[in-house]
């Protein structure tokens, strides 16, 4: 049996039990200082919540009865609109999202049939294309992204770096000699995916509520399908758009900085609408 999956069932139970216990303890404390410390720590940075604007989210979503299916659906779709307005305005980026979303839809099938190596390889390639659209072509939008529930571009760069290191390390360490294959690296990358996705849901649940965490999760897993609805015009616009000129080294490096983008909250809210 495979090294990574030999004790997977018991490992899942242990991790899930630890997360539930940790969630209950942190949420039952008289103040949220430990949660805020976790948010600002390296873990919070890696899981994409360090720059998240809690005050804005509480003001917008805190009073909504998200336990109702109709309200839950409306909030998910509104979050998609906010995400689009915040950091998906460049035609080239939209075209890259269209391609990557097509691959991700195929990945649902390859994952279902158990072809984890193909899922990881095609998924990582499409993720590279998807995030290059943000980092290379979109202007800095830290303020607007902080008002959304998902990862900002800076956190996405950290996620991508983690995938790269994991893939290389797992392949070199777990595969041996002439039998060197990508399968160990592929399985490790799938575990990293679970860490980032459910880790982000967990952090949003700590900062707000479980329903807010689930809103982002449903948005995340349905994005490949709704991306087609929004970005299909980029298939013909991308060949003549001047948006290709946005690809500069200065623009790329600006996403790694934390000193803001010169936009206040009111301007960011207007941009998302």
N, C-alpha and C positions, 0 to 999 in steps of 0.2 A: 504493500500500500504506500501511496505517496507520502513523502516527508511532511508536506504542508497540510495534508488532509487526513492524516492518520488519526489524530485526536480531535478532529474538527467538531463533532457533536458535543463532546464534553466541554471543549473550549468555548463554544457558543453559549452554552448554559452558564458557564462561569463569568464570561464577559457581560452577558445580559443581566445576571444577578448583581454583579458589582455596579453596573451603571444604574440600575433601579435603586439600589441601596444608596448610592452616592447622590442621586437625584432627590430622593426623599429627605436625606439628611440636609443637603444644601437648601432645599426649599422650605424646610421647617425651622431654619435658623432665624433668630429675631431680626437680623438685618442682612442685607445682601452684599456686605463687604467681601466675603470669600468668593462670591460669584463674580463681582466686579474685578477682583484680583485675577481670577481665572480668565476673564475676558481680555484683560490687558497683558496677560502672560504670553509666552511663546506659543503655548497651546492654542490660545485664543486667536493669535495671529495666523497660525497655520490652518485653523479651522474656519477662518474667514469672518470672525465677528469682532476683531479688535477695533475696527473703525465704524462698526455698526451704530447708528444713531437710535438708541433705545427710546429716547424721549419722543422722537417723531413717530416711531412705530406705535408706541403706546397711545399717542394722541389720535392717530389715524385708525388703528385696528383695535385698540383696547376696549372701546365701547360697542364694538360690533358683535352680535350673537353668532360667532363663527361655528357654533355647534349645530346650527341649522344648515342642512345641505344646500339650500339655495343661496344663503349668504356666503357659505364656504366657497362655492363655485364662483360667485361674483368677485370675492376677494382674490382667489387664485388668478382669475383672468385680469383683474386690475393690476396685480403684481407683474404679470407678463407685460402689460402696457408700460408700467413704470420701468421695467428692466430694458425694454426696447428704447424708450425715450432717453434713458440715462446713458447707455453705452453701445447703441447699435444703429448709429445714424450714417455711418460710412457705407457706401454701396459695396465696396470690395469686402468689407467685414460681413455684410449681409450675405454676399455670395458664398463666402467661406463657411458661414453658418449653414447655408442651404446644403452644401456638399457634406459637411460633417454630420448634419442631422440625418441625411439619407443613410450614411454609414452607421450611425447610432441605431437607427430603426432596424437595419440588418443585424446589428449586434444583439438586439433583443432575441432574435431567432437563433443566432449561433450560440448564445449563452444558454438558451432553452434546451438545445440539443446536446449541450455539454462540450462544445468545441471551444474550450477556454483559451487555447493558444491563438486561434484565429480572432476570437473576441478581443483579446488583449492587443494583438498586433494592429488590427484595423482600428480599434478604439483609440490607441495611442497616436496613430498617424492622424486620425481625424481630429483628436484633441489638439495636436500640434497645430494643425491648420486653423482650427477654431480660435485658439488663444492667440495665434499670430495676428489674426484679424483685429483683436482688441489691442494688443501690445504695439503693433506696428502702424495700424491705420487710424485707430480712434484717438482723439485728443485726450489728455488727462481729464478724468471725470470723477475724482475721488469723492467730492461732496455729494453728487447725485447718486453714486453707487452706495454711499453710506446710508442713504435713505431707503434702499432696497433691502430685501431679506437675504440675498445671495452673497457669494464671494465677490469682492472687488478685484480689479485687474491685478493689483499688487499681490493679493493673496493667491490668485490664479497662477501667477508666475512661480510662487513658492510651491504650489501643488504640482505644477509641471516638473519642477526641479526634483521634487520628492519621487515622482514616478520614474524619472530618468535614473536617479541614484539607486532606487529599489530594483529596477529592471536589471541594471548592470551588476549590482552586488549579488542578487539572487541567482542570476545566471552563472556567474563565476564561482560562487560558493557552493551552490547546491548541485549544479551539474558537474560531471566528472569526466576528465580526459577526452578520449575519442567519442564518448557518448554525449558531448556537449550539445545541448538543445536549449531552445527558448522556453520550454514548458515550465520549468521552475520559476523563471522570471515572469511568465504570463500569470501563473497562479498567485505569485506575490503581488503583482500589480492589481489583481482583482481584490485581494485582501486590503490593499491600500485604498482602493475605490470605496469599499465598504466603510473603512475608517473615516474617510473624508465626508462621505454622504451622510452616514448616520451620526458621525461626530458633529457635523454642522446642525443636524436636526436636534441633537441633544443640547447643544449650546443655545440654540434659539428657544428651546423648551425651558431651559434654565432662566434665560433672560426675560422671557415672556410667559408663554404657556405651551402646552403640548399641541394645541390646535394651531398655533402660529408655526411651530416646527413642521407640522404636517402640511400646512399650506405651502411652505417652500418645497417640501418633498414632492407633493403632487405636481407643483409647477415644474420642478426639475425633471421628473420622469416623463412629463408630457410635452416638454419644450421641443423635442425633435419633430413632433407631429404638427404643433402650431407654428413652428418656424417655417414650414412649407406654406402655410396659409398667408404668412406675413411677407416672406422674403422671396417668393417665386419671381417677382418682376426683376430681381437683380440678375436673373439668367441672361437677359438681353441688355440691361443697363450697364453691366460691369465692363463691357467691351469699349464703351465710349465715355465713361465717366472720368472726370478729372480727379476723382478721389484717390487714384493711384499715387498722386503726388504727395499725399500725406505721409508716405513712408519715409521718414527721416530718422537718423540716429538720435537726434535731440528729442523727438517725439517718443521714441522707445524708452529712452533713459528717464523721461519725465514720469513714467508709470512706476518707477522704483522709488520715487521720492515720497516723503510723508509730510511735506510742508504745504500741502493744499494745492488747489488749481485756480485760485483767484476768484472762485465763485462762492457767493453766500448761499444760505439755505433757501431763501426765497427764489433766487435765480435757478437753483437746482430743481426745486419743486416745479417751477414753470417749464423747465426743460423736459421733465418727465411727462408732462401732460400733453 
